[in-house]
Amino acid sequence: MAKSDIKGLSDQELQSKIAEEKATYSKMLLNHAISPVENPAQIREQRRNVARMLTEVNSRKKASK
């Protein structure tokens, strides 16, 4: 998910998207522990997407102060 896409989301949408992405990331890690994923770079990309969204949430909180 691109940074411009993340900035376009409302606070409510962003929180729900974070929860969804975290669940997907956890599921990917569990599946990878059982049997290797074909493309392990997907796990890294998922983790980075979550981090991008959390960064946007934190920057919005700082901006509102």
PyMOL Python script that loads the backbone (N, CA, C, O; Angstrom):
from pymol import cmd

cmd.read_pdbstr("""\
ATOM      1  N   MET A   1       0.851  -1.170   0.000  1.00  0.00           N
ATOM      2  CA  MET A   1       0.000   0.000   0.000  1.00  0.00           C
ATOM      3  C   MET A   1       0.898   1.236   0.000  1.00  0.00           C
ATOM      4  O   MET A   1       1.800   1.358   0.829  1.00  0.00           O
ATOM      5  N   ALA A   2       0.649   2.127  -0.917  1.00  0.00           N
ATOM      6  CA  ALA A   2       1.478   3.311  -1.072  1.00  0.00           C
ATOM      7  C   ALA A   2       1.155   4.355  -0.008  1.00  0.00           C
ATOM      8  O   ALA A   2       0.061   4.376   0.556  1.00  0.00           O
ATOM      9  N   LYS A   3       2.119   5.205   0.248  1.00  0.00           N
ATOM     10  CA  LYS A   3       1.946   6.239   1.266  1.00  0.00           C
ATOM     11  C   LYS A   3       0.801   7.179   0.907  1.00  0.00           C
ATOM     12  O   LYS A   3       0.074   7.635   1.789  1.00  0.00           O
ATOM     13  N   SER A   4       0.637   7.469  -0.374  1.00  0.00           N
ATOM     14  CA  SER A   4      -0.446   8.353  -0.805  1.00  0.00           C
ATOM     15  C   SER A   4      -1.806   7.712  -0.546  1.00  0.00           C
ATOM     16  O   SER A   4      -2.767   8.410  -0.224  1.00  0.00           O
ATOM     17  N   ASP A   5      -1.896   6.388  -0.685  1.00  0.00           N
ATOM     18  CA  ASP A   5      -3.142   5.684  -0.389  1.00  0.00           C
ATOM     19  C   ASP A   5      -3.465   5.757   1.098  1.00  0.00           C
ATOM     20  O   ASP A   5      -4.620   5.927   1.487  1.00  0.00           O
ATOM     21  N   ILE A   6      -2.444   5.629   1.911  1.00  0.00           N
ATOM     22  CA  ILE A   6      -2.632   5.659   3.366  1.00  0.00           C
ATOM     23  C   ILE A   6      -3.078   7.043   3.813  1.00  0.00           C
ATOM     24  O   ILE A   6      -3.956   7.163   4.666  1.00  0.00           O
ATOM     25  N   LYS A   7      -2.487   8.080   3.251  1.00  0.00           N
ATOM     26  CA  LYS A   7      -2.859   9.447   3.623  1.00  0.00           C
ATOM     27  C   LYS A   7      -4.302   9.762   3.244  1.00  0.00           C
ATOM     28  O   LYS A   7      -4.928  10.617   3.870  1.00  0.00           O
ATOM     29  N   GLY A   8      -4.835   9.093   2.239  1.00  0.00           N
ATOM     30  CA  GLY A   8      -6.195   9.335   1.792  1.00  0.00           C
ATOM     31  C   GLY A   8      -7.264   8.704   2.668  1.00  0.00           C
ATOM     32  O   GLY A   8      -8.447   9.012   2.522  1.00  0.00           O
ATOM     33  N   LEU A   9      -6.860   7.823   3.578  1.00  0.00           N
ATOM     34  CA  LEU A   9      -7.822   7.148   4.444  1.00  0.00           C
ATOM     35  C   LEU A   9      -8.200   8.026   5.633  1.00  0.00           C
ATOM     36  O   LEU A   9      -7.385   8.806   6.125  1.00  0.00           O
ATOM     37  N   SER A  10      -9.433   7.891   6.083  1.00  0.00           N
ATOM     38  CA  SER A  10      -9.852   8.598   7.290  1.00  0.00           C
ATOM     39  C   SER A  10      -9.281   7.865   8.501  1.00  0.00           C
ATOM     40  O   SER A  10      -8.752   6.761   8.374  1.00  0.00           O
ATOM     41  N   ASP A  11      -9.391   8.485   9.671  1.00  0.00           N
ATOM     42  CA  ASP A  11      -8.860   7.869  10.890  1.00  0.00           C
ATOM     43  C   ASP A  11      -9.530   6.530  11.173  1.00  0.00           C
ATOM     44  O   ASP A  11      -8.866   5.561  11.540  1.00  0.00           O
ATOM     45  N   GLN A  12     -10.826   6.483  11.002  1.00  0.00           N
ATOM     46  CA  GLN A  12     -11.585   5.249  11.252  1.00  0.00           C
ATOM     47  C   GLN A  12     -11.165   4.147  10.282  1.00  0.00           C
ATOM     48  O   GLN A  12     -10.926   3.011  10.691  1.00  0.00           O
ATOM     49  N   GLU A  13     -11.076   4.484   9.001  1.00  0.00           N
ATOM     50  CA  GLU A  13     -10.670   3.512   7.986  1.00  0.00           C
ATOM     51  C   GLU A  13      -9.251   3.024   8.238  1.00  0.00           C
ATOM     52  O   GLU A  13      -8.947   1.846   8.052  1.00  0.00           O
ATOM     53  N   LEU A  14      -8.387   3.937   8.663  1.00  0.00           N
ATOM     54  CA  LEU A  14      -6.998   3.595   8.925  1.00  0.00           C
ATOM     55  C   LEU A  14      -6.886   2.601  10.080  1.00  0.00           C
ATOM     56  O   LEU A  14      -6.114   1.646  10.000  1.00  0.00           O
ATOM     57  N   GLN A  15      -7.639   2.815  11.138  1.00  0.00           N
ATOM     58  CA  GLN A  15      -7.608   1.900  12.274  1.00  0.00           C
ATOM     59  C   GLN A  15      -8.110   0.509  11.883  1.00  0.00           C
ATOM     60  O   GLN A  15      -7.530  -0.496  12.293  1.00  0.00           O
ATOM     61  N   SER A  16      -9.173   0.445  11.102  1.00  0.00           N
ATOM     62  CA  SER A  16      -9.692  -0.853  10.678  1.00  0.00           C
ATOM     63  C   SER A  16      -8.720  -1.548   9.722  1.00  0.00           C
ATOM     64  O   SER A  16      -8.565  -2.769   9.765  1.00  0.00           O
ATOM     65  N   LYS A  17      -8.073  -0.773   8.868  1.00  0.00           N
ATOM     66  CA  LYS A  17      -7.096  -1.335   7.928  1.00  0.00           C
ATOM     67  C   LYS A  17      -5.878  -1.874   8.679  1.00  0.00           C
ATOM     68  O   LYS A  17      -5.329  -2.909   8.301  1.00  0.00           O
ATOM     69  N   ILE A  18      -5.452  -1.181   9.737  1.00  0.00           N
ATOM     70  CA  ILE A  18      -4.326  -1.647  10.548  1.00  0.00           C
ATOM     71  C   ILE A  18      -4.667  -2.983  11.186  1.00  0.00           C
ATOM     72  O   ILE A  18      -3.859  -3.912  11.157  1.00  0.00           O
ATOM     73  N   ALA A  19      -5.859  -3.085  11.762  1.00  0.00           N
ATOM     74  CA  ALA A  19      -6.267  -4.339  12.396  1.00  0.00           C
ATOM     75  C   ALA A  19      -6.306  -5.476  11.382  1.00  0.00           C
ATOM     76  O   ALA A  19      -5.883  -6.595  11.675  1.00  0.00           O
ATOM     77  N   GLU A  20      -6.814  -5.185  10.198  1.00  0.00           N
ATOM     78  CA  GLU A  20      -6.902  -6.185   9.136  1.00  0.00           C
ATOM     79  C   GLU A  20      -5.508  -6.635   8.686  1.00  0.00           C
ATOM     80  O   GLU A  20      -5.265  -7.829   8.515  1.00  0.00           O
ATOM     81  N   GLU A  21      -4.603  -5.684   8.497  1.00  0.00           N
ATOM     82  CA  GLU A  21      -3.251  -5.995   8.040  1.00  0.00           C
ATOM     83  C   GLU A  21      -2.467  -6.755   9.103  1.00  0.00           C
ATOM     84  O   GLU A  21      -1.690  -7.652   8.777  1.00  0.00           O
ATOM     85  N   LYS A  22      -2.664  -6.402  10.370  1.00  0.00           N
ATOM     86  CA  LYS A  22      -1.984  -7.119  11.453  1.00  0.00           C
ATOM     87  C   LYS A  22      -2.456  -8.568  11.519  1.00  0.00           C
ATOM     88  O   LYS A  22      -1.655  -9.475  11.743  1.00  0.00           O
ATOM     89  N   ALA A  23      -3.759  -8.784  11.324  1.00  0.00           N
ATOM     90  CA  ALA A  23      -4.297 -10.147  11.332  1.00  0.00           C
ATOM     91  C   ALA A  23      -3.717 -10.952  10.165  1.00  0.00           C
ATOM     92  O   ALA A  23      -3.354 -12.117  10.327  1.00  0.00           O
ATOM     93  N   THR A  24      -3.634 -10.335   9.012  1.00  0.00           N
ATOM     94  CA  THR A  24      -3.063 -11.001   7.847  1.00  0.00           C
ATOM     95  C   THR A  24      -1.592 -11.338   8.080  1.00  0.00           C
ATOM     96  O   THR A  24      -1.131 -12.420   7.718  1.00  0.00           O
ATOM     97  N   TYR A  25      -0.863 -10.408   8.682  1.00  0.00           N
ATOM     98  CA  TYR A  25       0.556 -10.626   8.971  1.00  0.00           C
ATOM     99  C   TYR A  25       0.744 -11.792   9.945  1.00  0.00           C
ATOM    100  O   TYR A  25       1.615 -12.638   9.745  1.00  0.00           O
ATOM    101  N   SER A  26      -0.068 -11.832  10.987  1.00  0.00           N
ATOM    102  CA  SER A  26       0.025 -12.925  11.962  1.00  0.00           C
ATOM    103  C   SER A  26      -0.264 -14.268  11.308  1.00  0.00           C
ATOM    104  O   SER A  26       0.404 -15.265  11.580  1.00  0.00           O
ATOM    105  N   LYS A  27      -1.264 -14.274  10.447  1.00  0.00           N
ATOM    106  CA  LYS A  27      -1.636 -15.500   9.742  1.00  0.00           C
ATOM    107  C   LYS A  27      -0.507 -15.960   8.816  1.00  0.00           C
ATOM    108  O   LYS A  27      -0.221 -17.153   8.720  1.00  0.00           O
ATOM    109  N   MET A  28       0.123 -15.010   8.144  1.00  0.00           N
ATOM    110  CA  MET A  28       1.236 -15.343   7.251  1.00  0.00           C
ATOM    111  C   MET A  28       2.405 -15.928   8.040  1.00  0.00           C
ATOM    112  O   MET A  28       3.025 -16.896   7.600  1.00  0.00           O
ATOM    113  N   LEU A  29       2.709 -15.348   9.200  1.00  0.00           N
ATOM    114  CA  LEU A  29       3.801 -15.860  10.026  1.00  0.00           C
ATOM    115  C   LEU A  29       3.520 -17.279  10.494  1.00  0.00           C
ATOM    116  O   LEU A  29       4.405 -18.135  10.476  1.00  0.00           O
ATOM    117  N   LEU A  30       2.297 -17.522  10.907  1.00  0.00           N
ATOM    118  CA  LEU A  30       1.916 -18.850  11.367  1.00  0.00           C
ATOM    119  C   LEU A  30       2.013 -19.862  10.226  1.00  0.00           C
ATOM    120  O   LEU A  30       2.554 -20.954  10.404  1.00  0.00           O
ATOM    121  N   ASN A  31       1.496 -19.501   9.069  1.00  0.00           N
ATOM    122  CA  ASN A  31       1.567 -20.388   7.911  1.00  0.00           C
ATOM    123  C   ASN A  31       3.008 -20.647   7.494  1.00  0.00           C
ATOM    124  O   ASN A  31       3.348 -21.756   7.080  1.00  0.00           O
ATOM    125  N   HIS A  32       3.853 -19.632   7.603  1.00  0.00           N
ATOM    126  CA  HIS A  32       5.254 -19.791   7.224  1.00  0.00           C
ATOM    127  C   HIS A  32       5.993 -20.697   8.214  1.00  0.00           C
ATOM    128  O   HIS A  32       6.923 -21.403   7.826  1.00  0.00           O
ATOM    129  N   ALA A  33       5.592 -20.682   9.469  1.00  0.00           N
ATOM    130  CA  ALA A  33       6.222 -21.546  10.468  1.00  0.00           C
ATOM    131  C   ALA A  33       5.878 -23.013  10.214  1.00  0.00           C
ATOM    132  O   ALA A  33       6.690 -23.902  10.472  1.00  0.00           O
ATOM    133  N   ILE A  34       4.683 -23.255   9.714  1.00  0.00           N
ATOM    134  CA  ILE A  34       4.238 -24.623   9.452  1.00  0.00           C
ATOM    135  C   ILE A  34       4.850 -25.147   8.156  1.00  0.00           C
ATOM    136  O   ILE A  34       5.468 -26.212   8.130  1.00  0.00           O
ATOM    137  N   SER A  35       4.672 -24.395   7.101  1.00  0.00           N
ATOM    138  CA  SER A  35       5.269 -24.769   5.817  1.00  0.00           C
ATOM    139  C   SER A  35       5.735 -23.479   5.139  1.00  0.00           C
ATOM    140  O   SER A  35       5.009 -22.485   5.148  1.00  0.00           O
ATOM    141  N   PRO A  36       6.918 -23.479   4.561  1.00  0.00           N
ATOM    142  CA  PRO A  36       7.476 -22.250   3.989  1.00  0.00           C
ATOM    143  C   PRO A  36       6.578 -21.623   2.916  1.00  0.00           C
ATOM    144  O   PRO A  36       5.998 -22.316   2.080  1.00  0.00           O
ATOM    145  N   VAL A  37       6.487 -20.317   2.968  1.00  0.00           N
ATOM    146  CA  VAL A  37       5.729 -19.564   1.976  1.00  0.00           C
ATOM    147  C   VAL A  37       6.560 -19.496   0.705  1.00  0.00           C
ATOM    148  O   VAL A  37       7.789 -19.445   0.764  1.00  0.00           O
ATOM    149  N   GLU A  38       5.894 -19.496  -0.442  1.00  0.00           N
ATOM    150  CA  GLU A  38       6.615 -19.455  -1.722  1.00  0.00           C
ATOM    151  C   GLU A  38       7.460 -18.188  -1.837  1.00  0.00           C
ATOM    152  O   GLU A  38       8.591 -18.229  -2.321  1.00  0.00           O
ATOM    153  N   ASN A  39       6.906 -17.068  -1.390  1.00  0.00           N
ATOM    154  CA  ASN A  39       7.614 -15.801  -1.501  1.00  0.00           C
ATOM    155  C   ASN A  39       7.708 -15.151  -0.113  1.00  0.00           C
ATOM    156  O   ASN A  39       6.795 -14.429   0.287  1.00  0.00           O
ATOM    157  N   PRO A  40       8.785 -15.395   0.613  1.00  0.00           N
ATOM    158  CA  PRO A  40       8.907 -14.838   1.954  1.00  0.00           C
ATOM    159  C   PRO A  40       9.007 -13.312   1.988  1.00  0.00           C
ATOM    160  O   PRO A  40       8.856 -12.710   3.052  1.00  0.00           O
ATOM    161  N   ALA A  41       9.254 -12.689   0.858  1.00  0.00           N
ATOM    162  CA  ALA A  41       9.290 -11.228   0.799  1.00  0.00           C
ATOM    163  C   ALA A  41       7.916 -10.636   1.078  1.00  0.00           C
ATOM    164  O   ALA A  41       7.805  -9.476   1.478  1.00  0.00           O
ATOM    165  N   GLN A  42       6.870 -11.428   0.870  1.00  0.00           N
ATOM    166  CA  GLN A  42       5.512 -10.971   1.167  1.00  0.00           C
ATOM    167  C   GLN A  42       5.358 -10.685   2.660  1.00  0.00           C
ATOM    168  O   GLN A  42       4.660  -9.748   3.047  1.00  0.00           O
ATOM    169  N   ILE A  43       6.003 -11.484   3.485  1.00  0.00           N
ATOM    170  CA  ILE A  43       5.924 -11.290   4.933  1.00  0.00           C
ATOM    171  C   ILE A  43       6.544  -9.944   5.300  1.00  0.00           C
ATOM    172  O   ILE A  43       5.972  -9.179   6.076  1.00  0.00           O
ATOM    173  N   ARG A  44       7.704  -9.667   4.740  1.00  0.00           N
ATOM    174  CA  ARG A  44       8.384  -8.404   5.010  1.00  0.00           C
ATOM    175  C   ARG A  44       7.544  -7.223   4.526  1.00  0.00           C
ATOM    176  O   ARG A  44       7.435  -6.210   5.217  1.00  0.00           O
ATOM    177  N   GLU A  45       6.955  -7.352   3.343  1.00  0.00           N
ATOM    178  CA  GLU A  45       6.128  -6.280   2.788  1.00  0.00           C
ATOM    179  C   GLU A  45       4.905  -6.033   3.662  1.00  0.00           C
ATOM    180  O   GLU A  45       4.513  -4.884   3.865  1.00  0.00           O
ATOM    181  N   GLN A  46       4.305  -7.083   4.176  1.00  0.00           N
ATOM    182  CA  GLN A  46       3.143  -6.959   5.057  1.00  0.00           C
ATOM    183  C   GLN A  46       3.527  -6.210   6.332  1.00  0.00           C
ATOM    184  O   GLN A  46       2.800  -5.322   6.779  1.00  0.00           O
ATOM    185  N   ARG A  47       4.668  -6.568   6.913  1.00  0.00           N
ATOM    186  CA  ARG A  47       5.146  -5.916   8.134  1.00  0.00           C
ATOM    187  C   ARG A  47       5.399  -4.432   7.879  1.00  0.00           C
ATOM    188  O   ARG A  47       5.076  -3.588   8.715  1.00  0.00           O
ATOM    189  N   ARG A  48       5.964  -4.128   6.746  1.00  0.00           N
ATOM    190  CA  ARG A  48       6.259  -2.733   6.410  1.00  0.00           C
ATOM    191  C   ARG A  48       4.989  -1.933   6.155  1.00  0.00           C
ATOM    192  O   ARG A  48       4.930  -0.745   6.471  1.00  0.00           O
ATOM    193  N   ASN A  49       3.970  -2.576   5.584  1.00  0.00           N
ATOM    194  CA  ASN A  49       2.689  -1.892   5.389  1.00  0.00           C
ATOM    195  C   ASN A  49       2.083  -1.490   6.726  1.00  0.00           C
ATOM    196  O   ASN A  49       1.576  -0.379   6.881  1.00  0.00           O
ATOM    197  N   VAL A  50       2.139  -2.401   7.686  1.00  0.00           N
ATOM    198  CA  VAL A  50       1.615  -2.100   9.019  1.00  0.00           C
ATOM    199  C   VAL A  50       2.401  -0.937   9.619  1.00  0.00           C
ATOM    200  O   VAL A  50       1.810  -0.030  10.206  1.00  0.00           O
ATOM    201  N   ALA A  51       3.705  -0.954   9.481  1.00  0.00           N
ATOM    202  CA  ALA A  51       4.537   0.115  10.018  1.00  0.00           C
ATOM    203  C   ALA A  51       4.224   1.457   9.354  1.00  0.00           C
ATOM    204  O   ALA A  51       4.202   2.489  10.026  1.00  0.00           O
ATOM    205  N   ARG A  52       3.985   1.451   8.059  1.00  0.00           N
ATOM    206  CA  ARG A  52       3.630   2.698   7.360  1.00  0.00           C
ATOM    207  C   ARG A  52       2.336   3.278   7.901  1.00  0.00           C
ATOM    208  O   ARG A  52       2.216   4.486   8.102  1.00  0.00           O
ATOM    209  N   MET A  53       1.368   2.398   8.135  1.00  0.00           N
ATOM    210  CA  MET A  53       0.080   2.870   8.645  1.00  0.00           C
ATOM    211  C   MET A  53       0.208   3.399  10.072  1.00  0.00           C
ATOM    212  O   MET A  53      -0.384   4.424  10.409  1.00  0.00           O
ATOM    213  N   LEU A  54       0.972   2.710  10.903  1.00  0.00           N
ATOM    214  CA  LEU A  54       1.170   3.172  12.271  1.00  0.00           C
ATOM    215  C   LEU A  54       1.929   4.497  12.294  1.00  0.00           C
ATOM    216  O   LEU A  54       1.671   5.344  13.150  1.00  0.00           O
ATOM    217  N   THR A  55       2.847   4.678  11.374  1.00  0.00           N
ATOM    218  CA  THR A  55       3.573   5.941  11.267  1.00  0.00           C
ATOM    219  C   THR A  55       2.612   7.070  10.916  1.00  0.00           C
ATOM    220  O   THR A  55       2.717   8.167  11.465  1.00  0.00           O
ATOM    221  N   GLU A  56       1.694   6.815  10.024  1.00  0.00           N
ATOM    222  CA  GLU A  56       0.710   7.828   9.641  1.00  0.00           C
ATOM    223  C   GLU A  56      -0.190   8.184  10.827  1.00  0.00           C
ATOM    224  O   GLU A  56      -0.509   9.354  11.034  1.00  0.00           O
ATOM    225  N   VAL A  57      -0.596   7.186  11.599  1.00  0.00           N
ATOM    226  CA  VAL A  57      -1.426   7.438  12.782  1.00  0.00           C
ATOM    227  C   VAL A  57      -0.662   8.331  13.761  1.00  0.00           C
ATOM    228  O   VAL A  57      -1.211   9.299  14.287  1.00  0.00           O
ATOM    229  N   ASN A  58       0.608   7.996  14.001  1.00  0.00           N
ATOM    230  CA  ASN A  58       1.405   8.793  14.938  1.00  0.00           C
ATOM    231  C   ASN A  58       1.641  10.209  14.444  1.00  0.00           C
ATOM    232  O   ASN A  58       1.633  11.149  15.238  1.00  0.00           O
ATOM    233  N   SER A  59       1.850  10.373  13.155  1.00  0.00           N
ATOM    234  CA  SER A  59       2.060  11.729  12.618  1.00  0.00           C
ATOM    235  C   SER A  59       0.776  12.552  12.700  1.00  0.00           C
ATOM    236  O   SER A  59       0.833  13.764  12.909  1.00  0.00           O
ATOM    237  N   ARG A  60      -0.369  11.914  12.539  1.00  0.00           N
ATOM    238  CA  ARG A  60      -1.646  12.632  12.677  1.00  0.00           C
ATOM    239  C   ARG A  60      -1.868  13.054  14.126  1.00  0.00           C
ATOM    240  O   ARG A  60      -2.377  14.145  14.384  1.00  0.00           O
ATOM    241  N   LYS A  61      -1.491  12.197  15.069  1.00  0.00           N
ATOM    242  CA  LYS A  61      -1.627  12.548  16.485  1.00  0.00           C
ATOM    243  C   LYS A  61      -0.735  13.728  16.833  1.00  0.00           C
ATOM    244  O   LYS A  61      -1.153  14.634  17.554  1.00  0.00           O
ATOM    245  N   LYS A  62       0.491  13.721  16.324  1.00  0.00           N
ATOM    246  CA  LYS A  62       1.411  14.833  16.599  1.00  0.00           C
ATOM    247  C   LYS A  62       0.912  16.135  15.980  1.00  0.00           C
ATOM    248  O   LYS A  62       1.052  17.206  16.571  1.00  0.00           O
ATOM    249  N   ALA A  63       0.333  16.035  14.795  1.00  0.00           N
ATOM    250  CA  ALA A  63      -0.152  17.219  14.094  1.00  0.00           C
ATOM    251  C   ALA A  63      -1.364  17.828  14.804  1.00  0.00           C
ATOM    252  O   ALA A  63      -1.570  19.040  14.750  1.00  0.00           O
ATOM    253  N   SER A  64      -2.155  17.001  15.460  1.00  0.00           N
ATOM    254  CA  SER A  64      -3.358  17.516  16.118  1.00  0.00           C
ATOM    255  C   SER A  64      -3.068  18.145  17.481  1.00  0.00           C
ATOM    256  O   SER A  64      -3.931  18.807  18.058  1.00  0.00           O
ATOM    257  N   LYS A  65      -1.859  17.940  17.992  1.00  0.00           N
ATOM    258  CA  LYS A  65      -1.503  18.525  19.292  1.00  0.00           C
ATOM    259  C   LYS A  65      -1.175  19.974  19.195  1.00  0.00           C
ATOM    260  O   LYS A  65      -0.856  20.603  20.204  1.00  0.00           O
TER     261      LYS A  65
END
""", "prot")
cmd.dss("prot")
cmd.show_as("cartoon", "prot")
cmd.util.cbc("prot")
cmd.orient("prot")
